[in-house]
Amino acid sequence: MTAPHQGVTLLGAEGARELTALLTGSGSGTAVVERSPHPGAPPLRVVFRRPDAPPPDTAPPAAAAEPSWLLDRHVLRLAPAPAVPRPGPVPDLFPPGTAVLAGTPSGAAGGRTLPLDDTLEETVHRLRPRHVRAVVELHGEDAVPSESLLALHDALFRTAKACAALPAPPESFVVVVLGGISAGRVPHACSGLFTGFVKSLALEWPGTSVLAVVHESRDLASAGPDAARETVTDQSLPAVWYAGGTRLLWQAVADPGTAAGAPAPAPALRTVVAAGGARGIGAALLLALARRDRPRLHLVGSTRPDAEEPDAHLERKEFIRTRTTGPRRLTVREATMAYDRLGAAREVRENLAALRELCGEDRVTYHVCDLRDPEAVRAVVDRVTGAEGTVDLLLNIAGTNRAASVEKKRLRDFHAVRDLKVRAYAHLKAAFAGRPPRRWCNFGSFVGFTGQTGETDYGAANDYFNTAALHHHAAGSREFTLGWTLWRDVGLGATPLMRTFLAKSAQFTAMPTAEGVHHFLHELDQPEQPPATVFFGDAERAAIEAAVPGYLDFCRAAPTPGGPPPAPGPVAPEPPGAYVDDVVDRAPGRITVVRTFSQERDAYLLDHVVRGHPTLPGTFVPELAVEAALRLAPGRVPAVVEDVRLESFLRVYRPDRPETKRITARLVREGPRESVVDVEVTGDVVGPGGRLLVRDRRHFTARVRLRDEPVAPPRWEHWADHGATPLADPYHLPNPAVLLSGVFVSTADTRVHPSGRRARYAPDRAGIERWFPDLAVPSVLLDGLARVGVLDQVDLPGAGSGWTPLAVPRTIRRIDLYGGHTDASLAAAGTPVELYSLPARLDLESGQDNRAVAVTADGDVVLQIKDMTGVVLGHVQQTTGAFRERPRAATTASEATR
């Protein structure tokens, strides 16, 4: 007797697509076919595995010899490239017949201004400009583009599209990006949006001089002459950069990386989040990673894997025929889209099944999420970090492509391509703020490096990934972008149309999946990933040489990895300090630098919270002042910081809103023994929507005295501890006024003493080495010493005794620095330091004379604070831990500007 059939039968060609991929080797070595035995029944699964495929719990066998790969690894860098102007005079940047596109009135220095509203196209058609100039100002922009910046980027595309419809295209189309790079050659993250656009447009318009000039200067008067000179300079890549007085170009340096790589972390410690990795090249790479490491995987995508319809088992032709007939018929386009959605859902299910087969059923989670929805992205990241803690690797994979010339490309298609990458990146950055992944990998494109006809949107988004990675990498983040070419068997390159294009154009190498997997795993295994990497082979080299003769020679002229460093440019960039990002103004005896604070870059501020907001400690003002002052008197060392006035808090209110501050230093006096420099720290107050409310609001002022050598320390006689009474440091107890944690928990054994107050300095060495390895002033020690001054027990009316004040500093008459010590040197040496504050009774709000000293065990004074005043925000009860806020009226006069 034959048992009744309980399974599913594959009829005709059902499952052929999955089996073909399995047998031809273009898939993962595992094929999963899902079918329902009858409508409404749960699907049944059949898993096929090639005999040569490794079992789920083993890695693929090692190759006997390293295969010859089609693509080479190149690291992108900005390298000096002196200009070779054509003979003749330099023209005006805004010649007659120029139309100007600018985000602010200050950018429209000449020519006819184009509106950013709905009349833009009409204005272009009426003016018929011979020249187009776009002026972009990035110095006030965050690392993720604002809506106003994206609107300007839209207008750039709309202007080009309108020009393409004119009887004759413009003679030149130049984009000047102000504040797009620092003097230290670090690009602004958003600069790539404009360079990537220009590189693709230049290939579409070979008869027009299309160019982007990215300049460190914030004003057109300074950048304009360089931009004008570039209009009569023979170009290679049509995007040039000016930083520290040096002209720079992208240089692709061949670098195979470390052969062996670093050992992978233990699988149990690895959590991977893939944004957009359930299909295409992302799925192929995740399957390889799953075979090798079996990580905990979280995949994020918009395709619903449970999408199913009664006709889902039909092949494409039959499905479309069925859906386009009958009373509820669809159009052919609608039926085709429905079929593709079902195919995408099936592909996601199959890939998830294969990943679970490799990693374990409970180690792969799929989150349905539109990456363009910020709240949905935040909810997913909340779930992932809540369950896993820190993410070890984020793969930012999502992308789409709708190639068309600017003349034919629709604005909605431009948005669809650009925004899927750019907005998804912005939403991921916002969601991970304060809890960043250990490594962040963007999937970029070769097109972002060179541009490509029809890819003004795709090129812009991918070059943004390049400059964003360089920007964040310079700030200490392990972010990197991989610039892929087309894959032969998966993704965009696998469609019949694209395969035909590849064969005819011969401009791109069709990379096999096995090679892509190799490059990906090889990159992950590098001890350190360079911020921007691009892969290309012989076909790409031939295309570059044909389009830009001589450019590859410039790339080959770079020093070999591990060889001597490159020759410096005409003007060597100044090395940035911990609190100096860029020099924005310089004159004899004066300098202005800027520093951008963010919750991602300066995550230590989350450990120093004043009234609920991450806040820079007032005791870090000497460091800001010293770093700026040293730019006016290089080679000297700080000896004294005096007349410190703390007028308003420097806060970073939101993860998605960095705060840029200006630090201006003025040389007051310079002599053979001492340089005296006055320093002011200011920042703009910006309201909702980016509206400027107050320009250059003052935060802090100080005077710095610099000497040739550190001052020798005076001696201090340690107090006997008889009569001391232990007190808890109120800043470490839960309270809503001033709460310190992490690296700022720097004191121990806090106590009151008949002669004053004292404590032991207890630095967090790991935290200092992470956040403050290069400070010139021992700022963490200074913070701990200042806090010792509040140790006291007072009576509060109606609340009894035992209350300790919580105060913030307001002024410091003088800080003396001795011996050249820093937080890092003290922590590394394990130097014991005792902290003292006197007199015995101290009211910080009274203005009475006071003194605090930090002293080594041998009696050498490390630093001294004289005459500090403060504002009391509240009190903490030493016995119960209760908090009582001081009435706001009592602090209004003292804190009005804070």
C-alpha positions in Angstrom: 0.0 0.0 0.0 1.3 3.5 -0.9 1.0 6.2 1.8 -1.0 9.2 0.7 1.1 12.1 -0.6 1.7 14.8 2.0 4.2 17.0 0.3 4.3 19.4 -2.7 4.9 18.6 -6.3 7.0 20.8 -8.6 5.3 20.9 -12.0 7.0 21.6 -15.3 9.6 24.3 -14.9 8.6 25.2 -11.3 11.8 25.8 -9.3 13.9 26.0 -12.4 15.3 29.5 -11.5 16.5 28.4 -8.1 18.0 25.1 -9.4 19.7 26.8 -12.4 21.4 29.2 -10.0 22.5 26.3 -7.8 23.9 24.2 -10.7 25.6 27.0 -12.5 27.4 28.2 -9.4 26.0 31.7 -9.6 24.2 31.3 -6.3 25.3 30.4 -2.8 25.6 26.6 -3.0 22.2 26.3 -1.3 18.8 26.6 -3.0 15.5 26.8 -1.3 12.2 26.2 -3.1 9.0 27.2 -1.3 5.5 26.2 -2.6 2.1 25.8 -1.0 0.3 22.4 -1.7 -2.9 24.3 -2.0 -4.2 27.9 -1.6 -4.2 29.0 2.0 -1.9 26.2 3.2 1.4 27.0 4.9 4.3 26.8 2.4 6.5 23.7 2.3 10.3 24.1 1.8 12.7 22.0 -0.2 16.4 22.7 0.4 19.0 21.6 -2.2 22.7 21.8 -1.6 25.5 21.3 -4.2 27.8 18.4 -3.4 30.8 20.8 -3.4 29.1 23.3 -1.2 30.3 23.4 2.4 28.0 22.2 5.1 26.4 25.1 7.1 28.7 24.8 10.1 32.0 24.8 8.1 33.9 27.3 6.1 34.7 26.7 2.4 37.9 24.8 1.8 41.0 26.9 1.4 42.2 27.4 -2.1 45.5 25.8 -3.0 46.7 29.1 -4.5 45.5 32.7 -4.7 43.4 33.1 -7.8 43.9 35.9 -10.2 41.2 38.5 -9.6 39.7 40.7 -12.3 39.6 43.8 -10.1 42.3 45.6 -8.1 41.8 47.4 -4.8 42.5 51.1 -4.8 42.4 53.6 -1.9 41.1 57.0 -2.6 43.0 60.0 -1.2 43.1 63.8 -1.9 46.6 64.4 -3.3 48.4 67.6 -4.4 48.0 68.3 -8.1 49.5 71.6 -9.3 47.4 73.3 -12.0 48.6 73.9 -15.5 46.6 76.9 -16.7 46.2 77.6 -20.4 48.0 80.7 -21.7 46.1 84.0 -21.5 44.3 86.0 -18.9 42.1 84.5 -16.2 38.5 85.3 -17.0 35.9 86.7 -14.6 34.2 83.9 -12.7 30.9 85.5 -13.6 31.2 86.5 -17.3 28.4 88.2 -19.2 25.4 85.9 -19.8 25.8 84.1 -16.5 22.9 82.7 -14.4 23.7 82.1 -10.7 22.2 79.5 -8.5 22.8 80.1 -4.8 21.3 78.9 -1.5 21.9 82.3 0.2 22.0 85.9 -1.1 25.7 86.1 -0.2 26.4 83.4 -2.9 24.9 85.4 -5.7 27.9 87.7 -6.3 27.3 88.3 -10.0 25.1 87.4 -13.0 21.4 86.9 -13.0 20.1 85.0 -9.9 18.0 81.9 -10.6 15.0 81.4 -8.3 14.7 78.2 -6.3 10.9 78.0 -6.6 8.6 76.6 -9.3 9.7 79.4 -11.7 13.2 78.1 -12.0 12.8 76.3 -15.3 10.8 79.1 -16.9 13.6 81.6 -15.9 16.3 79.4 -17.4 14.3 79.1 -20.7 13.9 82.9 -20.7 17.5 83.8 -19.9 19.1 81.1 -22.1 22.3 81.5 -20.1 25.7 81.1 -21.7 27.2 80.2 -18.4 25.8 78.7 -15.2 27.4 79.2 -11.7 26.2 77.5 -8.6 27.5 78.6 -5.2 27.1 76.1 -2.3 27.9 77.1 1.3 28.6 74.1 3.6 30.2 75.7 6.6 26.8 75.8 8.4 25.8 72.3 7.3 25.8 69.1 9.4 27.4 65.9 8.1 23.9 64.8 6.9 22.4 67.3 4.4 19.6 69.6 5.6 16.4 70.0 3.7 17.5 73.3 2.3 20.8 71.8 1.0 18.9 69.0 -0.7 16.5 71.6 -2.2 19.6 73.4 -3.6 20.8 70.0 -5.0 17.4 69.5 -6.6 17.7 73.0 -8.1 21.1 72.1 -9.5 19.5 69.1 -11.3 16.5 71.2 -12.4 18.8 73.9 -13.8 20.8 71.3 -15.8 17.6 69.7 -17.1 16.2 73.1 -18.2 19.5 73.9 -19.9 19.4 70.6 -21.8 16.2 71.6 -23.4 17.7 74.9 -24.8 18.6 75.2 -28.4 22.3 75.3 -27.3 23.7 74.0 -24.0 25.7 76.5 -21.8 29.4 77.0 -22.5 30.3 76.4 -18.9 28.6 75.0 -15.8 30.7 75.6 -12.6 29.8 74.7 -9.0 31.8 76.4 -6.3 31.5 74.7 -2.9 32.5 77.0 0.0 33.6 75.5 3.3 33.7 72.1 1.6 37.1 71.0 3.0 39.2 71.8 6.0 42.8 73.1 6.0 43.8 69.6 7.1 42.4 68.2 3.9 39.3 66.6 5.5 36.2 67.0 3.2 32.9 68.2 4.5 30.7 65.2 4.4 28.2 66.8 2.0 30.7 68.0 -0.6 30.4 64.7 -2.4 26.8 65.4 -3.3 28.0 68.1 -5.6 31.2 66.6 -6.9 29.5 63.3 -7.8 26.8 65.2 -9.7 29.3 67.3 -11.6 31.5 64.3 -12.6 28.5 62.6 -14.2 27.1 65.7 -15.8 30.6 66.4 -17.4 30.4 63.0 -19.2 27.0 63.8 -20.5 28.0 67.3 -21.8 31.4 66.9 -23.4 31.0 70.2 -25.2 30.4 72.2 -22.0 33.1 73.0 -19.4 31.5 71.3 -16.4 33.5 71.7 -13.2 33.3 71.6 -9.3 35.7 73.6 -7.2 35.6 72.7 -3.5 37.3 75.3 -1.3 38.2 75.6 2.3 37.3 79.3 2.3 33.9 80.3 3.5 33.6 83.4 1.3 33.4 83.7 -2.5 35.9 86.6 -2.5 38.7 84.2 -1.3 37.6 81.2 -3.3 36.6 83.0 -6.5 40.1 83.6 -7.9 40.9 79.9 -7.6 37.6 78.9 -9.2 38.1 81.4 -12.0 41.6 80.1 -12.7 40.2 76.5 -12.9 37.9 77.5 -15.8 41.0 78.0 -18.0 42.9 75.0 -16.6 43.1 71.6 -18.4 41.1 69.2 -16.2 41.4 65.5 -15.5 38.6 64.7 -13.1 36.2 67.7 -13.2 36.3 68.1 -9.4 39.2 70.0 -7.7 39.8 70.8 -4.1 41.7 73.7 -2.4 42.9 73.2 1.2 45.7 74.9 3.0 46.7 76.7 -0.2 47.1 73.4 -2.1 45.2 72.3 -5.1 44.1 68.6 -4.7 42.6 65.9 -6.8 41.2 62.4 -6.0 44.0 59.9 -6.4 43.3 56.2 -6.6 46.3 54.5 -5.1 46.7 50.7 -5.9 46.9 49.0 -2.5 46.2 45.3 -2.1 45.9 45.6 1.6 47.3 43.2 4.2 47.4 39.7 2.7 46.6 37.7 5.8 44.3 40.2 7.4 43.4 40.3 11.1 41.8 37.3 12.8 38.0 37.7 12.9 36.3 38.3 16.2 34.7 35.4 17.9 31.3 34.7 16.3 29.6 35.0 19.7 30.7 38.6 19.9 29.7 39.7 16.4 26.4 41.3 15.6 25.8 42.5 12.1 23.0 44.8 10.9 22.5 44.9 7.1 20.3 47.8 5.8 19.0 46.5 2.5 20.9 43.2 2.4 18.1 40.6 1.9 18.5 40.5 -1.9 21.1 41.2 -4.6 24.8 41.6 -3.7 24.0 42.1 -0.1 22.5 38.7 0.2 25.4 37.1 -1.6 27.9 38.7 0.9 25.8 37.9 3.9 25.7 34.3 2.9 29.5 34.2 2.7 29.8 35.9 6.0 27.3 33.5 7.5 29.3 30.5 6.3 32.5 31.9 7.7 31.5 33.5 11.0 27.9 32.6 11.8 27.2 36.1 13.2 23.9 37.3 14.8 22.2 38.9 11.8 19.6 41.6 11.6 18.4 42.4 8.0 16.4 45.5 7.3 14.4 45.8 4.1 11.1 47.1 2.7 10.1 43.9 0.9 7.5 41.9 2.9 8.6 38.3 2.7 5.1 37.0 3.4 3.7 38.6 0.3 1.7 35.9 -1.5 -1.1 35.7 -4.1 -3.2 32.9 -5.6 -1.4 33.1 -8.9 2.1 33.3 -7.4 3.1 29.9 -8.8 2.6 31.0 -12.4 5.6 31.9 -14.6 5.9 35.6 -15.6 4.2 35.4 -19.0 1.2 33.4 -17.7 0.9 35.5 -14.6 0.7 38.7 -16.7 -1.8 37.2 -19.1 -4.0 36.1 -16.2 -3.8 39.4 -14.5 -4.6 41.5 -17.6 -7.8 39.7 -18.4 -11.2 39.4 -16.6 -13.3 42.0 -14.8 -10.5 43.0 -12.3 -7.8 43.2 -14.9 -4.7 45.2 -14.4 -2.6 47.1 -17.0 0.5 45.2 -18.2 2.7 47.6 -16.2 0.7 46.9 -13.0 0.8 43.2 -13.6 4.5 43.2 -14.2 5.1 45.2 -11.0 2.9 42.7 -9.1 4.9 39.8 -10.5 8.2 41.5 -9.6 7.0 42.1 -6.0 6.1 38.5 -5.6 9.5 37.5 -7.0 11.3 39.8 -4.6 9.3 38.4 -1.6 10.2 34.9 -2.7 13.9 35.8 -3.1 13.9 37.3 0.4 12.3 34.2 1.9 14.8 32.0 0.1 17.8 34.0 1.3 16.5 34.2 4.9 16.0 30.4 4.9 19.6 29.9 3.6 21.0 32.3 6.2 19.0 30.5 9.0 20.3 27.2 7.7 23.8 28.5 8.2 23.6 30.6 11.3 20.7 29.0 13.2 17.0 29.7 13.1 17.1 32.1 16.0 20.2 34.0 14.9 18.7 35.7 11.8 16.0 38.4 12.2 14.3 40.3 9.3 12.9 43.7 10.0 10.4 45.1 7.5 11.2 48.8 7.3 11.3 51.6 4.8 14.7 53.1 5.3 13.4 56.5 4.1 11.2 56.7 7.2 13.2 58.1 10.1 10.8 56.9 12.8 10.7 53.4 11.4 14.5 53.2 11.2 14.8 54.5 14.8 12.3 51.8 16.0 14.3 49.0 14.3 17.6 50.3 15.8 16.0 50.6 19.2 14.9 46.9 19.0 18.3 45.7 17.8 20.4 47.6 20.3 18.0 46.8 23.1 18.4 43.1 22.3 22.1 43.0 21.3 23.8 46.0 22.8 26.5 47.4 20.6 26.4 46.5 16.9 29.8 45.3 15.7 29.2 45.9 12.0 26.6 48.0 10.1 26.4 47.3 6.3 24.6 50.2 4.6 23.7 48.5 1.3 20.4 49.9 0.1 20.3 51.5 -3.3 18.6 51.7 -6.7 19.3 52.9 -10.2 17.4 54.6 -12.9 19.9 55.7 -15.4 18.9 58.5 -17.8 20.4 61.7 -19.1 19.4 64.9 -17.3 17.3 65.8 -20.3 15.1 62.7 -19.9 15.4 62.0 -16.2 12.4 63.0 -14.1 12.8 64.8 -10.8 11.0 62.0 -9.0 13.4 59.5 -10.4 16.3 61.7 -9.4 14.8 61.8 -5.9 14.2 58.0 -5.8 17.8 57.2 -6.6 19.6 59.9 -4.5 17.3 59.7 -1.5 17.3 56.0 -1.0 21.0 56.3 -0.2 21.3 59.7 1.3 18.2 59.8 3.4 18.6 56.2 4.6 22.2 57.1 5.6 20.9 60.2 7.5 18.2 58.2 9.3 20.7 55.5 10.3 23.1 58.1 11.6 20.3 59.7 13.7 19.1 56.3 15.0 22.5 55.2 16.0 23.5 58.5 17.6 25.0 57.9 21.0 25.3 54.1 20.4 27.4 53.9 17.1 28.3 50.6 15.5 31.9 49.6 16.0 32.3 49.6 12.2 30.2 51.2 9.6 30.5 50.0 6.0 28.8 51.9 3.1 28.3 50.2 -0.2 29.4 52.8 -2.7 30.2 52.6 -6.4 33.0 53.2 -8.9 30.5 55.7 -10.4 31.0 57.9 -7.3 34.7 58.1 -8.1 34.6 58.8 -11.8 30.9 59.7 -12.6 28.9 58.0 -15.4 26.6 59.2 -18.2 23.0 59.2 -17.0 24.0 58.9 -13.3 23.9 62.4 -11.9 21.8 61.1 -9.0 23.6 57.8 -8.4 27.0 59.4 -8.8 26.1 62.2 -6.3 24.8 59.7 -3.7 27.9 57.5 -4.0 30.4 60.3 -3.9 28.6 61.5 -0.8 29.4 58.1 0.8 33.1 58.7 -0.1 33.3 62.2 1.5 31.1 61.2 4.5 33.4 58.3 5.3 36.5 60.5 5.0 34.8 63.1 7.2 33.7 60.7 10.0 37.0 58.7 9.8 39.0 61.9 10.5 36.8 62.4 13.6 37.7 58.9 14.9 34.9 56.8 13.5 35.6 53.4 11.9 33.5 54.3 8.9 34.5 53.2 5.4 33.0 53.1 1.9 33.5 50.3 -0.7 33.2 51.4 -4.3 31.9 48.4 -6.3 31.7 48.0 -10.0 28.9 45.9 -11.5 28.5 42.3 -10.4 27.9 39.7 -13.1 25.5 37.4 -11.4 23.6 39.4 -8.8 22.3 42.9 -8.4 22.0 45.5 -11.2 24.6 43.8 -13.4 22.7 40.5 -13.6 19.7 41.8 -15.6 19.6 40.8 -19.3 19.5 44.4 -20.3 22.6 45.3 -18.2 24.5 42.3 -19.4 23.9 43.3 -23.0 25.1 46.8 -22.1 28.2 45.5 -20.4 29.1 43.4 -23.4 28.7 46.3 -25.8 30.2 49.1 -23.8 33.3 47.2 -22.6 33.6 50.0 -19.9 32.9 47.8 -16.9 34.3 44.5 -15.6 31.5 42.0 -14.9 32.7 40.8 -11.6 31.8 37.2 -10.6 30.2 36.6 -7.2 33.1 34.6 -5.9 35.5 37.5 -6.5 33.1 40.0 -4.9 32.9 37.8 -1.8 36.7 37.6 -1.7 37.1 41.4 -1.8 34.4 41.9 0.8 35.8 39.5 3.4 39.4 40.6 2.6 38.3 44.2 3.5 36.7 43.2 6.7 39.8 41.4 7.7 42.1 44.4 7.3 43.5 45.7 10.6 42.2 49.1 9.7 39.9 50.0 6.8 40.8 53.1 4.8 37.8 55.4 4.6 37.3 55.2 0.8 38.2 52.2 -1.4 37.3 51.5 -5.0 37.7 48.4 -7.1 38.4 48.4 -10.8 40.1 46.4 -13.5 41.4 46.6 -17.1 38.1 47.6 -18.6 37.7 50.6 -16.2 41.4 51.6 -16.7 40.9 51.6 -20.4 37.7 53.7 -20.1 39.5 56.2 -17.7 42.5 56.5 -20.0 40.2 57.2 -23.0 38.2 59.8 -21.2 41.0 61.5 -19.2 44.4 60.8 -20.7 47.2 60.9 -18.2 45.0 60.7 -15.1 46.1 57.1 -14.3 49.7 58.3 -14.5 48.9 60.7 -11.7 47.4 57.9 -9.7 50.4 55.6 -10.3 52.8 58.4 -9.2 51.5 58.0 -5.6 54.0 56.4 -3.2 53.7 52.6 -2.8 52.0 51.5 0.5 54.5 51.3 3.2 57.0 53.5 1.3 58.1 57.0 2.0 55.4 59.6 2.5 54.3 61.8 -0.3 56.0 65.2 -0.9 54.1 68.0 0.8 52.1 70.5 -1.2 53.1 74.1 -1.6 51.7 75.0 1.8 51.7 72.3 4.5 48.4 72.0 6.3 48.5 72.8 10.0 47.9 69.7 12.2 44.5 70.1 13.9 44.3 69.9 17.6 41.6 68.1 19.6 39.5 71.2 19.5 40.6 72.7 16.2 38.9 71.5 13.0 39.8 74.3 10.6 41.4 77.7 10.4 38.8 80.0 8.9 40.5 83.4 9.3 44.0 84.5 9.8 45.7 87.9 10.0 48.9 89.2 11.8 48.4 88.6 15.5 44.9 87.1 15.0 43.4 83.7 14.1 39.9 82.2 14.1 39.4 78.4 14.2 36.2 76.4 14.3 35.3 73.2 16.1 32.1 71.2 15.5 30.7 69.4 18.5 28.3 66.5 18.1 27.0 63.7 20.3 28.6 61.1 17.9 32.0 62.7 17.8 32.0 63.9 21.4 30.1 61.1 23.0 31.9 61.8 26.3 29.6 64.8 26.7 26.8 62.3 27.4 28.8 61.6 30.6 28.6 65.4 31.6 24.9 66.4 31.7 23.7 69.7 33.0 20.0 70.0 33.4 19.4 67.1 31.1 21.7 68.2 28.2 25.2 67.0 27.2 27.4 70.0 28.1 31.1 70.8 27.7 32.7 71.1 31.2 33.7 74.7 31.9 37.1 73.4 33.0 37.7 72.4 29.3 37.7 76.1 28.3 41.4 76.4 29.1 42.1 73.6 26.6 40.1 75.4 23.9 41.9 78.6 24.6 45.4 77.1 24.7 45.0 75.2 21.4 44.0 78.4 19.6 46.7 80.5 21.4 49.4 78.0 20.3 48.6 78.7 16.7 49.8 82.3 17.3 52.9 81.3 19.3 53.9 77.8 18.0 56.6 76.0 20.0 55.7 77.5 23.3 53.8 75.7 26.2 50.9 76.8 28.4 51.9 78.2 31.8 48.9 80.3 33.0 45.2 80.6 32.0 43.6 83.6 33.7 40.5 85.7 33.7 38.3 82.8 32.6 34.7 83.9 32.2 32.0 81.2 31.5 29.1 83.2 30.1 26.9 80.5 28.5 26.9 76.7 28.4 28.2 75.0 25.3 25.6 72.2 24.8 24.8 69.7 22.2 21.1 69.4 22.5 20.2 66.7 19.9 22.0 63.8 18.2 21.1 65.1 14.8 22.2 68.8 15.4 25.9 69.3 15.8 27.1 72.7 17.2 29.9 74.6 15.4 31.8 77.1 17.5 34.3 79.8 16.6 37.4 80.2 18.7 39.2 83.6 18.1 42.7 84.2 19.5 44.4 87.7 19.5 48.0 88.2 20.4 48.1 90.8 23.1 51.9 90.8 23.8 54.9 88.8 22.7 58.3 88.9 24.3 61.4 86.8 24.7 60.0 85.2 27.8 56.2 85.1 27.3 53.4 85.3 24.8 50.0 86.6 26.0 46.9 85.7 24.0 43.2 86.6 24.5 40.7 84.0 23.4 37.0 84.2 22.8 34.7 81.3 22.1 31.4 82.1 20.3 28.6 80.3 18.4 25.4 81.1 16.5 22.0 80.6 18.1 19.8 78.8 15.5 16.1 78.4 15.9 13.7 75.8 14.5 14.0 75.4 10.8 17.6 76.6 10.8 16.7 80.3 11.2 19.6 82.4 12.7 18.5 84.0 15.9 21.7 85.4 17.3 25.1 85.5 15.6 28.3 85.0 17.5 26.8 84.6 21.0 29.7 84.5 23.5 30.3 81.3 25.4 33.7 81.9 27.1 36.7 84.2 27.3 40.1 83.6 28.7 43.7 84.9 28.6 46.6 82.5 28.0 50.2 83.0 29.0 52.6 80.8 27.0 56.3 80.2 27.9 59.2 78.4 26.3 59.3 75.7 28.9 56.9 74.3 31.5 57.0 76.1 34.8 58.8 74.2 37.6 56.4 73.1 40.3 56.2 74.6 43.8 56.1 72.3 46.8 53.1 71.5 49.0 52.9 70.0 52.5 50.3 67.2 52.6 47.6 67.6 55.3 47.3 65.0 58.0 43.9 63.4 57.6 43.0 63.7 61.3 39.5 65.2 61.7 38.4 64.5 58.1 34.8 63.5 57.4 33.9 61.4 54.3 31.3 63.0 52.0 29.8 61.5 48.8 30.7 63.5 45.6 27.3 65.0 44.8 27.9 65.1 41.1 28.0 61.3 41.0 24.7 60.9 42.7 21.5 60.7 40.6 20.1 64.3 40.2 18.6 66.5 37.5 21.0 69.4 37.9 24.6 68.2 37.2 25.2 64.5 36.7 28.6 63.1 35.8 29.5 59.5 34.8 32.1 57.6 32.8 35.4 59.4 32.3 34.2 62.3 34.5 34.0 60.1 37.6 37.6 61.2 38.4 37.5 61.6 42.2 37.5 59.2 45.2 37.8 59.5 48.9 36.0 62.9 48.9 35.9 64.4 52.4 35.8 67.6 54.4 38.7 68.6 56.5 39.3 71.1 59.3 41.5 73.0 56.9 39.2 72.7 53.9 38.2 69.9 51.5 40.2 67.1 49.9 39.9 64.1 47.6 42.1 61.6 45.7 42.3 61.9 41.9 41.1 58.6 40.3 41.4 58.9 36.5 39.7 56.5 34.1 42.8 55.6 32.1 40.8 53.8 29.3 38.4 56.7 29.0 41.2 59.3 28.9 43.2 57.3 26.3 40.0 57.0 24.2 38.7 60.6 24.4 41.6 62.9 25.5 45.0 61.4 24.5 46.4 64.6 23.1 45.2 67.5 25.3 47.7 70.2 26.3 45.9 70.9 29.6 45.1 68.2 32.2 41.4 69.0 31.8 39.9 66.0 33.5 42.1 66.6 36.5 41.1 70.3 36.4 37.4 69.3 36.4 37.8 67.0 39.4 39.8 69.6 41.3 37.2 72.3 40.7 34.4 70.0 42.1 36.3 69.5 45.4 35.5 73.1 46.2 31.7 72.4 46.6 32.2 69.7 49.3 30.3 71.0 52.3 27.2 70.3 54.4 24.7 73.1 54.9 21.3 73.5 56.4 18.3 74.3 54.1 15.3 76.1 55.6 12.6 73.5 56.2 14.7 70.6 55.1 17.2 70.1 57.8 20.9 69.6 57.6 23.3 67.4 55.6 22.8 69.1 52.2 25.8 69.4 49.7 25.6 72.1 47.0 25.8 71.3 43.3 27.4 74.2 41.5 28.8 75.1 38.1 31.8 77.4 37.7 31.3 81.0 36.5 34.7 82.7 36.7 38.2 81.7 37.5 40.8 84.4 38.2 43.9 82.2 37.5 44.9 78.6 36.7 48.6 77.8 37.0 50.0 74.8 35.1 53.2 73.2 36.4 55.6 70.5 35.0 54.0 69.9 31.6 51.6 67.2 32.9 48.6 66.1 30.9 45.7 63.8 31.8 47.2 61.1 29.5 50.7 61.3 31.0 49.4 61.2 34.6 47.1 58.2 33.8 49.8 56.3 31.9 52.3 56.8 34.7 49.9 56.0 37.5 51.0 59.1 39.3 49.1 59.4 42.6 47.6 62.9 42.9 45.8 64.4 45.9 43.3 67.3 45.6 42.9 70.1 48.1 40.5 73.1 48.4 40.6 75.9 51.0 39.6 77.9 53.0 37.6 75.7 55.4 34.3 77.7 54.8 33.7 78.6 51.2 30.8 80.3 49.5 31.5 80.1 45.8 28.9 82.8 45.1 30.4 85.3 47.5 33.5 86.1 45.5 35.8 85.4 48.5 39.4 84.4 47.9 39.9 80.6 47.5 42.5 78.2 46.3 42.6 74.6 45.0 45.7 72.5 44.3 46.5 69.1 42.8 49.6 67.6 44.3 51.7 64.5 43.6 52.5 62.1 46.4 56.0 63.6 46.4 54.6 67.1 47.1 55.0 68.7 43.6 52.0 70.9 42.6 50.6 69.8 39.2 48.1 72.6 38.8 46.5 75.3 40.9 43.1 77.2 40.8 42.8 80.6 42.4 39.6 82.5 43.1 36.9 80.5 41.4 33.2 81.6 41.6 30.2 79.5 40.8 26.4 79.3 40.6 24.6 76.8 42.9 21.9 74.9 41.0 20.6 72.7 43.8 21.6 70.5 46.7 21.9 66.8 47.4 21.1 65.2 50.7 24.1 63.2 51.9 22.1 60.6 53.8 19.1 60.0 51.6 20.4 61.1 48.2 17.4 63.4 47.8 17.7 66.4 45.5 16.3 69.8 46.1 16.5 72.3 43.3 17.4 75.9 44.1 14.5 78.2 43.2 15.1 79.6 39.7 14.7 83.2 40.9 17.8 82.8 43.0 19.9 81.9 40.0 18.3 84.1 37.4 20.7 87.0 37.8 23.8 84.8 37.8 22.6 82.5 35.1 20.7 84.8 32.8 23.0 84.3 29.8 23.6 80.6 30.3 
